[in-house]
């Protein structure tokens, strides 16, 4: 049997019966040809491999790239994302990669299949016998999807094998966010001026600020005349230390009107021009979020109000705006959300009384 097909030139029949496909991919520094070989069961498969490689070469793609492992690609992908993500999110993606790479890092990108990625999602759903959180599993899916999407754009893979990954049912479901009740808000308000750091709780409830946005407030962000707060920055971390950074999204840069009562709580905190407002340090330096949480818990405990995490103050803000009948687009703007779906689905709170009222209304209608 002949060893080479007509007009094929780079395909040979080996002694073991397999077909070897050779493609010239470049030249070495001394001018010698650099050729890549692959081995196939049939001539048709070898022909298809040659065709693919020649197409990639015609597009200027270095064929050495096609053998990149997921670990090698993840390093390039993660580095490229640094400019477009907040430092906290970028750092968080690095933590997610530490979950992915021990299992999948050594595989070549082009060899990884959808079923393999789905099985990985099922396998890592448990950590030390306990279900991982829904949030962690969603981030895992997000990172995998983003990495393979970029690989597809760069023609390192035929398609995004991470599309359509399902979250395991064993993942711990997201806890429904709670909001402070009207009575609890009234207690906080009545003691806000006298209990240390209770003013901070009150400001969070009445502005919907993220914790990082609150900690980044400087005197220049406070407009006493117009009674409003200009959100322009947020706390971020550099080498583990809190520092002034960008807001989470462009939409997070916003102006929040406040009542005269809230402005009166803020004014005593305005000191030096470069002193952060919500800090317990004499120097006016940015407070560590852990320190904020400690004072926040103590303030609530002092007035006998149940502990809800600081982010629930933001949830309380949105919930009470909806209860007051405020236009949803206004709520979205005040929250600094990119789209209304996030505002409606995540930050509105339906409690058991609301559900009971709905059933009563339905029953009354049916009896008419």
C-alpha positions in Angstrom: 0.0 0.0 0.0 1.3 3.5 -0.8 2.5 5.6 2.1 1.3 9.0 0.9 -1.9 10.1 -0.7 -1.9 12.1 -3.9 -1.6 15.8 -3.4 -1.5 15.3 0.4 2.2 15.6 0.9 2.0 15.8 4.7 0.2 12.5 5.4 1.9 9.2 5.7 0.9 5.6 6.5 3.0 4.3 9.4 4.2 0.8 9.9 1.8 0.3 12.8 -1.1 1.1 10.5 -1.9 4.6 11.8 -1.8 7.7 9.6 0.7 10.5 10.5 -0.3 14.1 9.6 2.6 16.5 9.5 2.3 20.3 9.2 5.0 22.9 8.9 4.3 25.4 11.6 7.4 27.7 11.3 11.1 27.9 11.3 13.7 27.6 14.0 16.3 30.4 14.6 18.8 28.5 12.4 16.3 28.3 9.5 15.2 24.7 9.8 11.5 23.7 9.4 9.5 23.1 12.5 6.9 20.4 11.9 4.1 19.1 14.1 2.8 15.6 13.9 -0.5 14.0 14.9 -1.6 10.4 14.6 -5.0 9.0 13.4 -6.8 5.8 12.6 -7.9 6.8 9.1 -6.6 8.9 6.3 -9.7 11.0 6.4 -9.1 12.0 10.0 -5.5 12.9 9.1 -6.7 15.0 6.2 -9.1 16.8 8.4 -6.4 17.6 11.0 -4.1 19.0 8.3 -6.9 21.1 7.0 -7.7 22.5 10.5 -4.0 23.3 11.2 -3.6 25.0 7.8 -6.6 27.2 8.4 -5.3 28.2 11.8 -1.9 29.1 10.3 -3.6 31.1 7.6 -5.3 33.2 10.3 -1.9 33.9 12.0 -2.6 31.6 14.9 0.5 30.0 16.4 -0.2 26.3 16.6 1.8 26.0 19.8 -1.2 27.8 21.5 -3.6 25.0 20.7 -1.9 22.7 23.2 -2.3 25.1 26.1 -3.4 23.6 29.3 -6.3 25.0 31.2 -3.8 26.2 33.9 -1.7 28.0 31.3 -4.8 29.6 29.7 -6.2 30.6 33.1 -3.1 32.6 33.9 -3.4 34.6 30.7 -7.2 35.0 31.2 -6.9 36.1 34.8 -4.3 38.7 34.0 -6.3 40.1 31.1 -9.3 40.6 33.4 -7.5 42.7 35.9 -8.2 45.9 34.0 -11.9 45.4 33.8 -12.8 44.0 37.2 -12.8 45.6 40.6 -9.8 44.5 42.7 -12.1 42.5 45.0 -13.8 40.6 42.2 -10.4 40.0 40.5 -9.0 38.6 43.7 -12.1 36.5 44.2 -11.7 35.0 40.8 -8.2 34.0 41.8 -9.7 32.0 44.8 -12.1 30.3 42.5 -9.3 29.2 40.2 -7.7 27.5 43.2 -10.7 25.2 43.3 -10.7 24.6 39.5 -7.0 24.0 38.7 -6.1 21.1 41.0 -8.6 18.9 39.1 -8.7 20.4 35.6 -5.5 22.5 35.2 -3.3 19.8 33.6 -5.8 19.1 30.7 -5.4 20.7 27.3 -8.1 23.2 26.6 -9.1 21.5 23.3 -9.5 18.1 25.0 -11.9 19.2 27.8 -15.5 18.3 27.1 -18.8 19.6 28.4 -19.6 16.4 30.2 -16.2 16.5 32.0 -16.9 20.1 33.2 -20.4 19.1 34.4 -19.0 16.2 36.3 -16.4 18.5 37.9 -19.3 20.8 39.1 -21.0 17.8 40.7 -17.7 16.6 42.3 -16.8 19.9 43.9 -20.3 20.6 45.2 -19.2 19.1 48.5 -16.2 20.3 50.5 -15.2 18.2 53.5 -18.6 16.5 53.4 -20.6 19.8 53.5 -22.3 21.4 50.5 -20.6 24.5 49.1 -22.7 27.6 49.0 -24.9 28.5 46.0 -22.8 31.7 45.6 -19.5 29.7 45.3 -21.0 27.3 42.8 -22.3 30.2 40.7 -18.9 31.8 40.7 -17.3 28.5 39.6 -19.7 28.3 36.7 -19.1 32.0 35.8 -15.3 31.7 35.8 -15.4 28.5 33.7 -17.8 30.1 31.2 -15.7 33.2 30.9 -12.4 31.3 30.4 -13.8 29.1 27.7 -15.6 32.0 26.0 -12.3 33.9 25.7 -10.6 30.7 24.4 -13.3 30.4 21.8 -12.8 34.0 20.7 -9.1 33.2 20.3 -9.9 30.0 18.4 -8.2 27.8 20.9 -11.4 25.7 21.2 -14.1 25.0 18.7 -16.9 26.2 21.1 -17.5 27.1 24.7 -17.7 23.8 26.5 -18.7 25.5 29.7 -22.0 26.8 28.2 -25.1 25.4 29.9 -23.4 24.0 33.0 -26.0 23.1 35.7 -25.6 23.8 39.3 -25.8 20.7 41.6 -28.9 20.4 43.7 -26.7 19.7 46.7 -25.4 23.3 46.8 -26.5 25.3 49.8 -29.4 27.5 48.6 -29.1 31.3 49.0 -30.6 32.5 52.2 -33.5 34.9 51.6 -32.4 38.4 52.7 -34.2 39.9 55.6 -35.1 43.5 56.3 -35.4 45.5 59.5 -39.1 46.0 60.4 -40.6 49.5 60.7 -40.6 49.0 64.5 -36.9 48.1 64.5 -36.0 51.1 62.4 -38.0 53.3 64.8 -35.9 52.0 67.7 -32.6 52.6 65.8 -33.7 56.1 64.8 -34.7 57.1 68.4 -31.2 56.2 69.7 -29.0 57.0 66.7 -27.6 60.3 68.0 -26.6 58.9 71.4 -25.4 55.3 70.9 -21.9 55.0 69.3 -22.1 53.8 65.7 -25.9 53.5 65.6 -25.8 56.6 63.4 -23.9 54.4 60.9 -26.7 51.8 60.9 -29.2 54.6 60.4 -27.3 56.1 57.4 -27.0 52.6 55.8 -30.8 52.0 56.2 -31.7 55.4 54.7 -29.2 55.5 51.8 -28.9 51.9 50.6 -25.1 52.3 50.5 -22.8 49.3 50.2 -20.5 48.9 53.1 -17.5 49.7 50.9 -19.2 52.8 49.6 -19.9 54.0 53.2 -16.3 53.5 54.3 -15.0 55.4 51.2 -17.0 58.6 52.0 -15.0 61.8 52.4 -16.2 65.3 53.2 -16.3 66.2 49.5 -19.0 63.5 49.0 -21.4 65.4 51.3 -23.4 68.2 49.9 -24.9 70.0 52.9 -26.7 72.6 50.9 -28.5 70.2 48.6 -28.8 67.5 51.4 -27.4 64.7 49.4 -24.5 62.2 49.2 -22.4 61.8 46.0 -21.2 58.2 45.7 -18.0 58.3 43.7 -15.7 55.6 45.2 -15.7 52.4 47.2 -13.4 50.6 49.5 -11.1 48.1 47.9 -8.2 46.0 49.2 -4.6 46.3 48.1 -2.4 43.6 49.6 -5.1 42.9 52.2 -5.4 46.6 53.4 -8.5 48.7 52.8 -7.9 51.6 50.5 -9.9 54.0 48.2 -11.0 52.3 44.9 -13.6 52.4 42.2 -17.2 51.6 42.6 -18.4 48.1 41.6 -20.0 49.3 38.3 -20.3 52.7 36.5 -24.0 52.7 37.6 -22.9 52.7 41.2 -21.6 56.3 40.8 -24.7 58.1 41.8 -26.2 60.9 44.0 -28.5 59.9 46.9 -30.8 62.6 48.4 -31.1 62.3 52.2 -33.4 63.8 54.8 -32.3 66.7 57.1 -32.3 64.2 60.0 -29.8 62.0 58.2 -27.7 65.0 57.3 -27.6 66.0 61.0 -26.2 62.5 61.9 -23.5 62.8 59.2 -22.3 66.4 60.0 -20.5 65.6 63.3 -18.4 63.1 61.4 -17.1 65.7 59.0 -13.6 66.7 60.1 -10.5 67.2 58.1 -10.8 67.4 54.3 -9.0 64.0 53.8 -10.5 62.3 56.8 -12.9 59.4 56.1 -16.3 60.0 57.7 -17.1 56.6 59.1 -14.0 55.7 61.1 -13.2 55.4 64.8 -9.6 56.4 64.3 -8.3 59.8 65.4 -6.3 60.0 62.2 -9.4 59.7 60.0 -8.0 56.7 58.1 -10.2 54.2 56.3 -11.8 51.7 58.6 -11.4 47.9 58.1 -14.8 46.3 57.4 -14.2 43.9 60.3 -13.9 46.8 62.7 -17.1 48.3 61.2 -18.9 45.0 61.8 -17.8 44.8 65.4 -19.1 48.3 66.2 -22.3 47.7 64.1 -23.1 44.5 66.2 -22.4 46.3 69.5 -24.7 49.2 68.5 -27.7 47.0 67.7 -27.1 44.9 70.8 -27.1 48.1 73.0 -30.6 49.0 71.8 -32.0 45.5 71.8 -32.5 45.2 68.0 -31.8 41.7 66.4 -28.6 41.4 64.4 -28.9 41.5 60.7 -25.8 41.8 58.5 -24.9 45.3 57.3 -26.0 44.4 53.7 -29.5 43.9 55.1 -29.6 47.6 55.7 -29.4 48.0 51.9 -32.1 45.4 51.5 -34.2 47.3 54.1 -33.8 50.5 52.1 -35.0 48.9 48.8 -37.8 47.1 50.5 -39.3 50.2 52.2 -39.0 52.1 49.0 -41.1 49.5 47.2 -43.6 49.4 50.1 -43.9 53.2 49.8 -44.8 52.8 46.1 -41.7 54.4 44.7 -41.3 54.1 41.0 -39.1 50.9 40.3 -36.8 52.8 38.0 -36.1 55.3 40.7 -35.3 52.5 43.1 -32.9 51.0 40.5 -31.2 54.4 40.2 -30.9 54.9 44.0 -29.5 51.4 44.4 -27.0 51.8 41.6 -28.0 48.7 39.7 -27.3 48.0 36.1 -30.7 46.6 35.4 -34.1 46.5 37.1 -34.3 42.7 37.3 -31.6 42.7 39.9 -33.4 45.3 42.0 -36.7 43.4 41.8 -35.5 39.9 42.3 -32.8 40.3 44.9 -33.5 43.3 47.0 -37.3 43.3 47.5 -38.6 41.4 50.5 -41.9 39.5 50.7 -42.7 38.5 54.3 -45.3 36.1 55.6 -47.7 38.9 56.4 -47.6 40.1 52.7 -48.3 36.5 51.6 -51.2 36.1 54.1 -52.7 39.4 52.9 -52.5 38.2 49.4 -54.4 35.0 50.2 -57.0 37.0 52.1 -57.5 39.3 49.1 -57.8 36.3 46.8 -60.3 34.6 49.0 -62.4 37.7 49.3 -62.5 38.1 45.5 -63.5 34.5 45.0 -66.5 35.0 47.4 -67.9 37.9 45.4 
